[in-house]
Amino acid sequence: MAKINYNNVGIRAVAACVPKRKVYNKDLGYLIPKEEIEKTILSIGIREKRFTDDRVCSSDLCFKAAEKLLFDNAIERDSIDMLLFLSQTPDYKIPATSPILQDRLGLPITTACLDLSLGCSGFVYALSTAFAYASMDGINRVLLLVGETFSKIVSPYDKVNAPLYGDAGTATLIEKGEYGTSIFELMSDGSGAGAVMIPAGQCRVPVSKANMDVVEKEEGNRRSDNQVYMNGMDVFNFALRVVPRSIKRMVEDVPLALPDLDYLIFHQANRFMTDFFVKKLKFDPVKVPYCMDRFGNTSSSSIPLTIVSELEGKLDGEKKTVMCGFGAGLSWGTAYVEFKDCHVSSLIEY
């Protein structure tokens, strides 16, 4: 496994932006029998999501979050040495989105830019990448932008995915400084790659008229091969197998007793799954923030969105935190991070 330690690098600030438009799961009567809607909502813990308009992409939400972060913390744009953009819903196949954001944000042309692609484990992986670059000579500050607009790639006629996914964009500033040790455990199991997949639309299966057609796949599920497929049971079993173990290993490596954590922040997949983790770990649920009820599963952006929506004003001083993301790939990452006077901006809408 990839176990990585970083010293004297930390998170200075976090911001997030969600679309203004609310979409309610109670309105899925066209897809789910009305007598089952409330049961579904209670099980997944998602009552509403935020969807962008057609003209808005994940980069637009990240841009707004980054502007908020830079303004709130009086960050000079010339001080940003690197910009990382992680998303599975980028602006284009070519070019990468990060240079576009560098220009939009008015960052200097000396800013290194890099796009990353990973699903629900993406924030933890990208955060480790940001820490790695910020640890190097010549780079002091990294601006990490993570955002998704899954509303554009999920079929509204897919009863597995339609109730789950929402849109969000986030910005996280990583910098050198007097920070404690951070530890990352990054793992993957590509044998489960088919559990979450968009089968067509790239080089393996290029876009065609045939694979653009929305057709019935499994009973009651209609989508095209250019929209997200998920085997929910496979993902559920995978997460139950790997997530609690990874968190237990992490606190043992710190070393730290699990109750000594200030916060345990999960990727916001669904409420039933997260509640199971908390129960299995025998962890205090008061210290597990949730935001999926109002924003849904926002994939890679869900962890920083949870920080912004639930922990504003709560990361003053030093806070011992474990974050865990898991999903498509199959891939999972767990991180122990000691927050130190981290500024969390108020959530904004666009």
N, C-alpha and C positions, 0 to 999 in steps of 0.2 A: 504494500500500500504506500501511497505518497503521503508521508507525514512531514510537514514543513513548519519550522519555527522561525518567527520574525521578532526582532527586538528593535526598540527605538523607532517604530513606525506605528501610526494609529489613525483612527477616524476622527477628523476635525469637525465635520458637519454632515448633515443629511437633509435632503428636501425631496418632496414628491408632488406630482400633479396628476389629477384624475379628470376624465371628461365630465362635463356638467350633466350629460344626459343619463338618467337613471332608467334601467330596465328591470322589471320585477318578475320574479319567478312565479308569482301567483297568476300571471297572465299566460302561462304555458298550457292552458287548457286545450289548445289546438293540437298539442303534442302528447301530453300526459293526461290520463283520465282525471277529471276534476276531483273525484273522491280520493285520488292518490297524491295530489299536488302538495297538500300540507304535510303529509308523511314524508315526501321527498325533501321538502324544505327543512324539516326538522332533522332528517338524517344527514344531509350535506351541510346544513348550517348556513345556507346562502339564501337570503331573501331578495337581495337586489344586487345588480352589477352596474358598472359604468361603461358605456359604449361611446366610441368616438363617432363623429360624422365621417362621411366618405372622404372628405378632403384632409382629415387629420391622421397623421401616422404616429408611430411610437416615438420617432425622433422629435416630433413637435412637442409631445408631452415631456420628453427629457429636456428639451431646450427650455421650456418654461420652468421646470424644476431647477435646472442649472442656473438660470438667471436669478431665481429666488435665492438660491444658496449663495451665489457670488455677492448679491446685494446685501443680504442679511448679515454676512460675515465680513463685509468690506474687503473682499479678496481682490487683489490686483490681478487682472487677466494675464499680465506678463509673467506672473509667478507660476502659472500652470505649465508644467514641463511635458505632461503627457495626458492625452484624452483616450479613454477606453470606452467603447460602446458595445454593449452586449444585448442582443435581441435575436429572436427567431422570426421577427416580422420587420426586417430592415426596409429602407426606402426602395432600394434597387438590388438586383443581383450584382450589377456593376454600375457605378463605383461603390466602394465601401461608404458607409454612412458617417463614420467618424470624421473624415476630413470635411464633409459638408457641415457637420456640427461645429467643427473648429472655426470655420469661416463665419457661420451664423452667430457664434458667440463672441466673435471679435478676438479670439485668442491669436497669439503671434504665430507666424509661419514656422517658427522654431519648435512649435508643439508637435511632439510625436503623436501619431494617431493610429489606432488599431481597432478593428472590428473583431468581436468574438461571438460565437454562436453556441448556445447550450440552452436546455430547457429549464425545468423548475429547480435544478441544482445550480443554475447559472450564476446567481449572485455570489454564492460562496466561492465558486471557482474564480469568478472575475475579481472578487475582493482579494483572493490570494495572489492573483496576477498583479493587481495594483500594488499590494504590499511588496511583492518581489521587485517591481520596478522602482518603487519609492525607496527601497533598501540600497539601491545602486548609487554609486558616485555619479553626480551629474543630474540626478533627478531628485527633486525635493517634494514636489506636489503632483499628484495624479488625480484627475477628475474622472470618476467612474459614472457613466450614464447607463442605466439598465431600464429597458422599457419594453412593453408588449402591447399589441393590439390584436388579440386573438379573436375579437369579434369579426375580423376580416377573414379569418381562416377556419371558423367553426360554422358548420351548417346549422341553421335554425331549426332544421327538421331532424336533428340527431338528438334523441332523448338522453343519451349518455353525456354528451358534451355541452349541449345548449344551456342546461341549468348551471353550469360550473364557471365558465370563463368570463373575465372582465378585462378592462384595459387600464393601464397606468404607466407612468414614466417617473423615474427617480434619478437623483443625483447624489453622489457621495464623494466627499473630499478626503483623500488619504495623504498624509504628509509625514515627513521626518519630525521627530520631537522626543520629548521625555515621556515615552509611553512604555508600558510593560510588555511582557512576552505575549505574543499571539501564536496560536497553534492551529494548523489546518490539517484535516484528514480528507483526502480526495480519492474517490474510488469509482469504478465503473464496471459494468457487466454487459458487454455488447451482445451477448447471447439473447438478451431480451429486447433487442432494438425494435422488434416488430410490435411491442406492446403499445407504444405511442408513436404514430407515424403519419406523415402526409405522403402517400405512396408515389404521387406523380408531381411533375412541375420542375424537376431538376434534371441533371444529366443522365441519371439512371433510367428514368422514364420521363421524357420530355412532355411538355404540354401538348395536348391534341384535342380536337373537338370531342372525341369519344370520352376522354377522361375528365372533361369539363362538365359533362352531363350529371345532374343530380339524380341518382337512382337509389332504389331500396337495396341496402346491404344486408344487415341483420334485420330480424323482424322488428318493425317499428322504427328503424333508423334509416334515414335517407341523407345521402351526401355524395359529393363528387370525390374523385381520387385526388383532387387538389385541396381537399379540406381535411381537417384533423380526424384521425381514427384513434381511439383508445380502447384497449381491453382493460376495463376498470378492475376486474378481479385480479388480473396478473399484476397490475401496478400496486393494488392494495396488498397482495401477498408479499410482493417484493419489499415494500416499505415496512411492513410489519416485521419482516425478517432482518432488515439491515439497520433501520433507524435507531431503535433503542440500544442496540449493541454499540453502534458508533458513538452515541452520546455517553454511554457508560465508559467506553475506552478513553474518550476525550477527558472526562473529569479525573480519571485515574492517572492520565499522563500529566495533568497540570502540575502537581496533584491537588485535588480538591474534593471535598465531600459535595455530593449533588445538592443537598439543601443549602449550601453556602452560595450557590449562584443567585444573583439578583434577578436575572431573567433567562428564560429559555424560549427562544424565538424560532418557531417552525415555519417552513414554507406553508402557505395557507391553501392546502389541497382540498380538504373537506373536514367538517367538524367531527364526524364520527372517527375518522382516522386519527386526528390529533388528540382527541379525548382518550383514545386507546393508548397512545404513546404515553400520555401523562399518567394514566392509571398504571400502566406496566412499570414505569419508572418510579412510581410512588412519589411524584413531585407535586409541590404545592401549585394547584391550578391558578391561584391568584397571581403567580409570577409568570404565567404563560399568556402573553397578549394575543388577542384575536382581532382581525378586521374583516374576515371573509364574509361575515353576515351582510356587510354593506358594499363590499367591492368584489366579491367572488374570488376565484382563483386567478390571479394575475400573473401566473407562471414565474419567470425569473425575477420579476419586480416585486413579488409579494413580501419578501423579508424586509427590504428597506421601506416599502409602503406601510408595513405593520409598525416599524419603528416610528415613522412620522405620525401616523394616525393615532397611535396608542401611547407613545413614550415621549411626547413633547414635554419638555421641562422636567423629565425624570432621569436624564442621563448626566446631571450635574455631579461633580465629584467623581469618584471612581466606582464603576459598576462592572461586576463580573458577569459575562454573558456568553452563552453558547447559542449558536445559530446553526440550523440544519436545513438543507434543501435536498430534494430528491425527486426523481422523475425520469423523463425521456432519456433514452440512451442505451440501456438504463444507467443512470448516473446518480451519485449522491456525494455530498460534501458536508462536513461538520467543522465548525470553527469556534475556538475559544478566543474571545476578544475582550480585553479590559478597556472599556470606554473611560475616557478621562475628560470631563468637562466638554462633552460633545454637544454642539448646538444643533437642535432639531427644529427646523423651520415649521411654521404652520402649514398644513395641507392646503394646496391651492387647486382651483378648478380651471379648466379651459374648454 
